[in-house]
Amino acid sequence: MRALLFALGAVSLVLGVVGTVLPLLPTVPFLLLTAACWSRASPRWHRWLLARPRLGPAIARWERERTIPRRAKFSAVALIVLSMTTSIWLLRDHAWLPWALAGVAVPVIVFILRLRETRDGA
């Protein structure tokens, strides 16, 4: 089971890194999945992930408090709206694809907006 969790975490990390470049691939959920898998499979790799200067503090805050900064929340919503609006416009000639994209985007946006914000506003 540990090997499976480690492999899932590694694949999730790769997808998260690729998601930093591709607008339709979400970064944060994959990185949180990596942290969750590695916290159970390999404490050493989990510590390595938390030691990353750009990723570690946000992941540690999520694990500790289940909160995200207000700026990150609204940046995520803005990027989702921008990418989904562009995708819907590009796929406007297809009968059901724009509706499917909207059907995915709306619940994700609602979920993000309902997340608690970091107390210190960081």
Protein Blocks (a to p, Z undefined) as FASTA:
>chain_A
ZZmmmmmmmmmmmmmmmmmmmmklcfklmmmmmmmmmmmmommlmmmmmmpmklmmmmmm
mmmnopacfklmmmmmmmmmmmmmmmmmmmmmpmklmmmmmmmmmmmmmmmmmpccdfkl
ZZ
